[in-house]
Amino acid sequence: MADDRALRLRAAWLYYNRDMTQKEIADRLGISRSSVIRLLEEARRRDKPVVLVGSMRPATSQSADGP
C-alpha cells in the first residue's frame, strides 16, 4: 500500500535524519511506539535509502585581501 510505504519512509526519515526517538516519532505520527519499531525494521529490511532533499548554499570564498 502507498500509505504504508509513505509512513515507513517518513518514520525512517525522522529517525535517521532528525535524530528523533521512537517515542517522539510515535507521538508525531499518531501511532504506537511498537508500530514505529515495526516500520523502522521494515525500512531496514527493504533497504530503503533515506534521501535529504533541500537547497544547498553556495560556498563563499574569501580572498586573502579581505571580503
ChimeraX attribute file (.defattr): number of C-alpha atoms within 10 A of each C-alpha:
attribute: neighborCount
match mode: 1-to-1
recipient: residues
	/A:1	5
	/A:2	7
	/A:3	8
	/A:4	10
	/A:5	13
	/A:6	11
	/A:7	15
	/A:8	21
	/A:9	20
	/A:10	16
	/A:11	24
	/A:12	27
	/A:13	19
	/A:14	17
	/A:15	17
	/A:16	12
	/A:17	12
	/A:18	10
	/A:19	12
	/A:20	16
	/A:21	14
	/A:22	20
	/A:23	15
	/A:24	15
	/A:25	24
	/A:26	18
	/A:27	13
	/A:28	12
	/A:29	14
	/A:30	9
	/A:31	12
	/A:32	14
	/A:33	17
	/A:34	12
	/A:35	15
	/A:36	24
	/A:37	17
	/A:38	13
	/A:39	20
	/A:40	22
	/A:41	14
	/A:42	16
	/A:43	18
	/A:44	13
	/A:45	9
	/A:46	9
	/A:47	9
	/A:48	12
	/A:49	11
	/A:50	14
	/A:51	9
	/A:52	8
	/A:53	6
	/A:54	6
	/A:55	6
	/A:56	6
	/A:57	6
	/A:58	6
	/A:59	6
	/A:60	6
	/A:61	7
	/A:62	8
	/A:63	7
	/A:64	6
	/A:65	5
	/A:66	5
	/A:67	6
